[in-house]
Amino acid sequence: MKRAWLAVGVVVACCISAAGGFWFGFREALPLALIADWLPRGVLATEQLSALRAGNTQNLATALEFNVDDGLVWGYDLFNHPLRPLFGPVWGFNVYPEYGKFATRLADYRRQHPSPMSLDELKLKPFDNPEEEEQFRAMLEYGAKLHDFKLHAMIERYASKP
């Protein structure tokens, strides 16, 4: 009889632990991560505002072009994530289809204004070790191709059809 009570106690303790882990690990982590992201964004905004006040708009334009590409690439990952059906019930974060309109706006912009970013834009200093340089460049090329694939997949999927 004591074994049964011990087993029930262990199961109850595990359930309470799992519920606490869910609440603090899943339910609270997403909003806190989003909130924490605003501090560095604020610092970037101060730099961009200073550049604007000084009349330097090219750096800001480049940063905003990166934001457009990043929105499409991360949107691809978000919309194709295997846990996407759980976003609403678990976090109350209904991204699809509600965020489709944002993807459409970004894809329309990117279709009209091709991305100025490319792997050729990277001006890398040669490494001391040629083997390391070759591996690093291969990794960069793979990342650039994946980035390009996701970007174009989102444009094809979400850009308004003529």
N, C-alpha and C positions, 0 to 999 in steps of 0.2 A: 504494500500500500504506500509505503514511503517512497518507493521508486516512482510510482505513478505521480505522486504529488511533486516530486523533484522534476520529473519530465515536464509536467504541466507548468511548473515555475520557470523552467528554462525556456519553454516555448513562449510563455507570456513575456518574459524578459527580452527575448529576441524580437518579438513583435513590437514592444515598446521602443526598443533600440532602433529597429528598422523605421518605425514611424518618425522618431526623432531625426534620424539620418535623412529620411526623405524630406522632412520639413526644412531642416537647416541646410542640407546639401543640395536639394533640387529647388524647392519652392522659394528659398531666400537667396540662393546663389545668383540666379539670373538678374534679378533687379539690382543686387549689390554690385555685380560686375558692370552693369550698364551705368550705374551711378558713379562708380570709381573711374570709369572711362572719361568722365566730363572734366576732371582736373587736368590731365594732360592736354585735352582738347582746348581748354581755356588758355593754357600756356601757348599752344600753337596759334590760337586766335590773336593773342597779344603780339606775337611776332609778325603775323600777317597784317594786322592793323598798323603796326609801326612801318612796315614796308609800304603799305598803301599811302600812309601819310607822307612818306618820303618820295612818293611818285614811282616806286618800283612795283609794277603790276605783273611782271613776267613770272616771278616766283609764286605769286598767289594764283595766277592762271594755271601754272604747272601743278600746283598742289590740288586745285579743283579738278583738273583733268584726271589726276590720280584718284580722287574721290569718286568720280564717275565710273572709272574702270573698276575700282574696288567694290563699289555698290553692285555692279553687275556680276563680278566674279564671286563675291561672298553671297550674293543673292542666289547664284547657281547652287552653291553648297547648301544654303538654307532650304531652298525649294526641293532639293534632291536628297535631303537628309533622311535616313531611314526612320528617325524618331519624329519626323514632322507631324504625323497624326496625333502624337501625344502632347505637342506644344500647348494646345488649347486646354485640354483637360488637366494637365499637370501644372502648367505655369500661368494659364489664363492669357496666353500670348498667341493669338490667332493670326498667324502671318500669311496663311494661304486660304483663300484667294485674296484677302484684303490687301496684301502687299503687291499683288500683281500690277496694280495701277502705277506703283512706283517703278517697277521693273519696265513697264511700257514706256514711261517718260524717259528713263535712262537709256533704254535701247533705241528709242527714236532719236534722242540727242546723239548717241554714239554712231548711229547709222548716218546721220547728216554730217557729223564731225568726227572723222576717223581718229582713233587714239594716236597721240603723238609718241606714245611709249613703245619702245622695242628693245630687244636684247642688244642691238647695235648701239643703242644710246649709252650702254654701260662702258665707261672708260676705266678699265681696270689696270692697276699698276702690276707689272710682272712680279710673280712670286720668286722667292729665292730657290724654292724646290720645284722644278718643272713638273714633277709627278703630282704634287699637291695642286698646282695651277690647273693641270689638265682635269683632275677630278672636280675641282671647284667650278671650272667653266662648264663641264658636262652637267653638273647639278644645276647651275644657272640656266643652261639651255633647256633642260627638262622642265624646270619651273616656268620658264617663259613660254614654252609650248603648251603646258597645261593651262596657264593663265590665258593664253590666246584662244585655246579651245573653249574654255568656259565663257570668255567674253563673247566670242562669236556664236556660241550656242544660245546664250541669252538674247543676243540681238535677233537671231533667227526666230526664236520662240516668241519673244515679247514685242518686237518692233511692230508698229502699225503697218498693216498691209496696204499697199497703194491701190 
